[in-house]
Amino acid sequence: MFPAGFKMTPPDSSAMDDDVFDFTDSEDADAPFPPTYMVVRFAAATQPRAIAWLVDKIRGPRSHGGAELLVRRQHTEPGDGVILHVSASCRKLLELAEEMELKKRDQAGLMREFIFAHLRDFVGEKGDREDLLTTAERQLIVRHELDNIRALSEDPSIPGYPNFRMYEGQSIVQVMIHRALVMSMYPLHDKENLKRLSSKWYYSKHQPIEDIRLYFGEAVALYFKFLDFYTVKLLFPLTLLGVLQMALSTLETLPFFCVCNVIAVTVFLEVWRRRSNEAAFQWGTIGMTSLDEPRPNFHGTMMVDTVTGRLLPQFPRRTTYIRMYCVTLPIVVVCLFLAFLVMLLSFYAEERLTQMSKDPESGVTYVTVMIPSVVYSILVSVVNLYYRKLATYLTEWENHRTQSQFERHRVIKLVAFEFVNTFMALFYIAFIYQDMDMLRSQLATMLIILQVVNNVQEAVLPLLMRYLSKGAGVGEHEAAAGGAGGADGEVSSAGGLRYRGGSATLSHELYPGVPEVLQGIPELDADDPRQQQALTEGSMDEYEGTYDDYLEVFIQFGYVFLFSAVYPQAALWALFNNVIESRVDAFKLCRLYQRPLARRVKDTGAWQRAFEALGAMSIITNCGLLCVSPPLRGRFPELSQTQWVLRWMVVEHLLMGVRYVLHQAIPDKPEWVRVALAKLNYQSKLALRKERALKRRMSSRRSARPVPVPKAPAH
Amino acid sequence: MFPAGFKMTPPDSSAMDDDVFDFTDSEDADAPFPPTYMVVRFAAATQPRAIAWLVDKIRGPRSHGGAELLVRRQHTEPGDGVILHVSASCRKLLELAEEMELKKRDQAGLMREFIFAHLRDFVGEKGDREDLLTTAERQLIVRHELDNIRALSEDPSIPGYPNFRMYEGQSIVQVMIHRALVMSMYPLHDKENLKRLSSKWYYSKHQPIEDIRLYFGEAVALYFKFLDFYTVKLLFPLTLLGVLQMALSTLETLPFFCVCNVIAVTVFLEVWRRRSNEAAFQWGTIGMTSLDEPRPNFHGTMMVDTVTGRLLPQFPRRTTYIRMYCVTLPIVVVCLFLAFLVMLLSFYAEERLTQMSKDPESGVTYVTVMIPSVVYSILVSVVNLYYRKLATYLTEWENHRTQSQFERHRVIKLVAFEFVNTFMALFYIAFIYQDMDMLRSQLATMLIILQVVNNVQEAVLPLLMRYLSKGAGVGEHEAAAGGAGGADGEVSSAGGLRYRGGSATLSHELYPGVPEVLQGIPELDADDPRQQQALTEGSMDEYEGTYDDYLEVFIQFGYVFLFSAVYPQAALWALFNNVIESRVDAFKLCRLYQRPLARRVKDTGAWQRAFEALGAMSIITNCGLLCVSPPLRGRFPELSQTQWVLRWMVVEHLLMGVRYVLHQAIPDKPEWVRVALAKLNYQSKLALRKERALKRRMSSRRSARPVPVPKAPAH
């Protein structure tokens, strides 16, 4: 049998002080059901046997591969899919928090791994243990436990689906999601906290990063921190500089402005790296490595992990590398090349049509000339969708161990493609056509379209769509569940929606439409507001992570800095947009999407590199643009064309050199973070030493035999 | 009073098992004096009071700021400076090894910090504790202890020298060296081991890296590892490729050859980084950080170290940065600029003279034309000497905490200057004159001169000099002490020169010429061969670290790769040279220099970056050379000059891109090192956790009071 030991007992249960808190909370039908942390929604066609089997696993003891969580079934209409509410007792959550090595701030203000036996260090003498974990953390813990229900050797396939085979150690929930038996799995919003957060968020000048982190997790908080930092520390000063440059409006200041820009970008990215490391330290995520616990979809043979000694799926890193470099890389390169080719084709077609339109007999009108551009735009967005699926599929297949690695490799693939689609056309205009006016107008159009379209798409459209598709009826429902929590939700003074104290109804009578095997699962009260909330939020769109948000900033960043030599005003537009953008994003997250699961990150991952690559590229493009700019060239008629080009080449290389020196000279982490990490490291080392000394002494007690003393020293 | 506590008791003396070895070795006049680990040679004029005071410190107990080492005075002629032999008991050495966190391989083959109480884990049940530490390590330990004798508040100045003031916590030995009271301080060679090492070293195909490390320490071993790796893995294949290219001798293959070169360099440097990290892991130096124990010359106010909690000199890092960027950087830049200017001047003078020489009436002959070059060469070598002093002084003044940081910043300053002096002239010829033949002949000359001169200078000249200056008498002495260890040294079978068993003579009778205060120091036997050895090796030159050796490779690397487009044969010469070079260096270290003190390093420091910078530059220069090469240009007459330049620019940027991608894609550390480090980290973390759990439990025993159980859960 497959031992569930790899996630069984907390690492040092031996050191557990059972006298710290004297409470019992085994599942009791009369006890109130705690808040729902995850909603699991099955497809209507899913066989009741499979559902009942999963519920047994969720509620079952760990010794039998269960998760020891609490489950309630929601009252649903016949024909609808089954909806389960999953929760956990407070004690269980705290135990799991220890197991997941969650970091919490202790009473001394130090961020350290939570240990259940030290509960008092974290909540203080009078503190409430219920307050220690945020709802985001509880949801994360419950989701982690659900994902970690793994197939035993006695479960070759899902009951009722003999074809849906599983290998030992596979995540059952992930298989059921993959097989579309589970339609969705999502946490619920915490109305009270959300209300407090959003009121703070929409109207304050700076982003309330810490509140965002507590509610949405580190990944979302880091995105907003980045957006804020980028807007305030980079765009704002550069906008002022740009305005100054426009006011002076002399040609000679333009190169100076460009140099300022590219150096500012370099410094900004270096300083951001420091900031992000600082945040990661404060959030306790700085120690995340690629050898951490694998993500749920990581597959491999169950083996003893070299680092932790626990039983975990293992997959040779070499195979991942082979897949990456021998399969994925060629496919991606071909895709990029095709995208480039399509772009060239559209340019060629447009050019031909423009020439033909000069001949009135050809029948080519002004409108016809625009066809290639329009077709190209549509094609790009369609192909983009497919490419995104391809990239996700390939990255999944590469089988990276951690979520961060997975995200990084997925982002690299996607960004390269987006880069070709977005910027190659502009490069073509700038350096092949060398038409600066066309470039400028194109830039202005794309920048404004990007920003308007995005904001509309992100906020206005979803609101409108929902209003149109669901009509007033559902809208009312939503308003009741969403806005008026105070009216029917019994808001507690401590915050958060207090759940109904009523006991669960064990449905011994046969409800019509509920299959017999499911009637063993206790049901929620008929008037529990969570049932409506689960339905409403289940119909909302899922927030797919920060990818699209970063991408938007990335493209904007490219528009502003790659071509600042021809369009210095871009920074102003970007600044203006970002002030709105951050609010739109906040609104989107708070109101339009299902609550996303908190995700822990230690940095912006591939985005840091992507932005750095753009920074380096901006040196090349700006020097190139200034070099091909006719007015500037006109000032130096005495230089031959080659001399002129060489001069700019020297400037470019010097700037690259400056960039390299800055990169080397600015340390990645602030001094205090380095010292704090070194301190922790030193203390751990000492502790390990002591532990080994202790162990040795114990073993030497057993076989105490003097070692022969050497007769004569030798050197 | 200044507490000597910062280096007093070993970190966990509480866990020490005193029953492991039952031996006593307090200093006993009748006990044999162990091998000399450090020789301290005073100036003849040094006041005996000062010497006696230092000896008291060296022998004194730690509780009074002493080092608890053993000292013997060498019998010297009247008028000569006093020479002291410093040693330590085996037990003391092992205790200090623990304190210095020296890493040793235990019986399980694992590299870990030596702990005295675990001695048996390291030497095994039957092992000899004398064999555990190599002589290099013993010397390092003794030197470390000597350097760590620090001035107490009761020592305001050196006795007999009221003007030589010291601040509390300053290293006394360093002050005495600085004030020229101590002329030199050096370890002695270990004839037997040296003989074994050198016979292996001179004749084996590969460098015996592990033996070198054990005898000369990590810094020297890493240099030879680098030299070996560079010669075998980079130069050898490229030579083959170069020969192939010469055989084909078609113009079209040259660009291909260049591209191969620059990509090979990039890959080589990345792989070297991996190798060096691997070695650092195996040698136990990978964990060295800039927060490690400060180097002896680091000064600052004595304060509690944030990381270790020990009392150590502290100096604000910010001040170092300010000094670096506000003072040193401008000075260095000015120096570089001046060097550049001097080079231009010499070129200008040469050009003028060449023009004048065409006019027979000017009296300028062929010889006169060469004057500027000669003057320039002499000027460069003279200025170099002064610049080196300046760089050392500035780096010392910047006050870097660790030896590695100090070395890195010193190397950066020196390499920049060497770069300007060595390569700028070639750049000038290549890109301003664009005279490829001149470049080629210049390269060939400089490469061969460099190699011949260096080898002569390093090996032949010192041998000759010594022979000439000292005559046959000293030569015999040396031969006796050096080669014929077996004849008079009582070679033990265990290896190494066994010291004479005779007891030290406490000179109660008054020797003529020996001041009274020094007569309390026991003297070595009159026939102890170490006395002659100390004199002979004291007169040898000091090995000043690996800087000059790396520099030689660096310059060669530059000649070979920066200009491989015009002179592909360079690799062959370099290969040929390095085969000899490694032997010459080996000979130099074994026979010509004082034994250097082992130095621990975790990587090649600034050299890695310097070579990487050359690698990047080689892309630029090779593309540039191919671009200005007339024969290649002749093949593409249809391209305009600007188009031609732009084409090469694109190639250059593509290669830079490839370099960047390779740099990102090749991980710094091999997978197994990463896993091993992660494992150690994980174990330390667990140990710290347990320790904290234990502490908490103990404190909670005292105040066991139940925390109020919350009445109602809230979310």
Interface residues (C-beta under 8 A of the other chain):
Chain A: P11 D12 A15 D17 D19 V20 F21 D22 F23 P32 P34 P35 C90 E113 I115 A117 H118 L119 R120 D121 V123 E125 K126 G127 D128 R129 E130 D131 T135 R138 D190 T289 S290 L291 T306 V307 T308 R317 S492 A494 G495 G496 L497 R498 Y499 R609 A613 A616 I620 S640 Q641 T642 V645 L646 M649 H653 Y660 Q664 E671 R674 V675 A678 K679 L680 N681 Y682 Q683 S684 K685 L686 A687 L688 R689 K690 E691 R692 A693 L694 R696 R697 S700 A704 R705 P706 V707 P708 V709 P710 A712 P713 A714 H715
Chain B: P11 D12 A15 D17 D19 V20 F21 D22 F23 P32 P34 P35 C90 E113 I115 A117 H118 L119 R120 D121 V123 E125 K126 G127 D128 R129 E130 D131 T135 R138 D190 T289 S290 L291 T306 V307 T308 R317 S492 A494 G495 G496 L497 R498 Y499 R609 A613 A616 I620 S640 Q641 T642 V645 L646 M649 H653 Y660 Q664 E671 R674 V675 A678 K679 L680 N681 Y682 Q683 S684 K685 L686 A687 L688 R689 K690 E691 R692 A693 L694 R696 R697 S700 A704 R705 P706 V707 P708 V709 P710 A712 P713 A714 H715
